[in-house]
Amino acid sequence: MWWKRFGLAAFILLFACSAFCEASSEAVIDWEKYVTPSGSLSFYYPEGWVVEETESGLMIHDEESYEQLWLVILPYEATWTAQEHAEFFLALIQDENPEVYSSNWEPDESGDIVVFDLHYGMELDAEGYGLIIKDAEFEQALWFHYLAPGYLFSEDRGLAMLEGFVNSLTSGTGAAPPGGSLEERMERINRNVDGFLFIVEFALGSPLSLAEETVIGAELKAVLMDYSDEELAGFDEYPYFVEFLMSIQDQDELAAIKLSLAESIWEWIEESEPDDPIVSLIREAMLQADQVLVPGKTPLTEVAATAYAEFLTFAEHLGNGGTADLEAISKRKVKEIKEQLAKAWSQFSQGEKEQVLELPAVWTTLRRALSHGDEKDRQHALKLIRNAAPQKSQTAQASTEGETYDPIKWLNYQTTLEIQKQTFNHYMWSIGYNKTIYGF
């Protein structure tokens, strides 16, 4: 199939439009992502358009406006320039559609890229642009074009359409949104918010619950949406700092960084306006972490109970064949488990209680592996979580669907101990969430 070969060369397209798309920055287009069924190619295309895969490439069009984007893999001739490849294919088109013609050819210095105006007479009187890329390394010639009815055509929109489509093409499933689009901005904001929350949790020594992360993250995303690009740039360093922290294996160095970060963040919290929504939510989450649900020699804290409930809810969800989506965690189920855990706390052994109190470190580490790790990290984390899936007894399996588990049976001491060991062995940076730094 054509995309298997195309995927090898897709990365050359990242620079392809820089020579001719200067005027496209003002066009606003909503984009959506497409991934081929095999997962070997992905790209962004205008929202609401129809994508059709053909034997020779892709045809993407709007059924209402008749705008279209095309990608065609041309027969490759090593001695031909990009323009000669284009002229060859254009001649084939003209055999059946003589109303199609070109003008204003603009080849680059190498002769491997050429841009031209494309016209299609007939009733629509369509206008657009063509782009040919000759890839000598992989022996391919790629034809791209954008066409729109004359009454809809604008230079900025046409160039933005072609630029966005071409520059988003990539092998695999990881296509990035077109530069300057709302999708790209949201992806940037999401990365920055995730990085910011990671740093806050690491520095202040108190993992947030998934629910707290969701609330604080949503509030922060809403604030950043109103930021200018210059203001947003102040948050761009957080994702890179996360990668740096995850790479550190020297625990003394990690501890020193943690203390420095903690000082900076507490200073930021104290100097911020009291009614700042983000600061208020973070301060409240930090204070809530110390809240005691069940007092005693070994008290059950809010942060430990929430981590326990979220972890076991997600493990059960995966164990039942659910998707690896943290948003699938049921708030109702989490609330039920926390309540039953509090009632059963006195029945837990000291060892089991200690395991529960260490779950915030384990659960936060696993969540971060799912969000920030590579595919190997992600699969490892999912395996560990699935292994913790609650197991119903034979009696429970034969009982009604509505019966809940006995909280004291959810915790398999040896299983949880092994999960903790594997988590910290596999993610050295996560030790920062446990006794070395956090003091659990």
Protein Blocks (a to p, Z undefined) as FASTA:
>chain_A
ZZlmmmmmmmmmmmmmmmmmmmmmmpccdddddddfklpaccdddehiacdddfklccdd
dfklopacddddddddfkbcfklmmmmmmmmmmmmmmmbccehiacdfkopaccddddde
kjnopaddddddddfknopaddddddddfklgcfklmmmmmmmmmmmgcghjlbccdehi
aklmmmmmmmmmmmmmmmmmmmnopacdfklmmmmmmmmmmmmmmpcfklmmmmmmmmmm
mmmmmmpmbfklmmmmmmmmmmmmmmmmmmpcfklmklmmmmmmmmmmmpcfbgcjbdcd
fklmmmmmmmmmmmmmmmnopacdfklpcfklmmmmmmmmmmmmmmpcfklmmmmmmmmm
mmmmmmmmmmmmcfklmmmmmmmmmmmpccddfklmmmcfklccdfklmpcfklmmmmmm
mmmmmmmmlmmmmmmlnoZZ
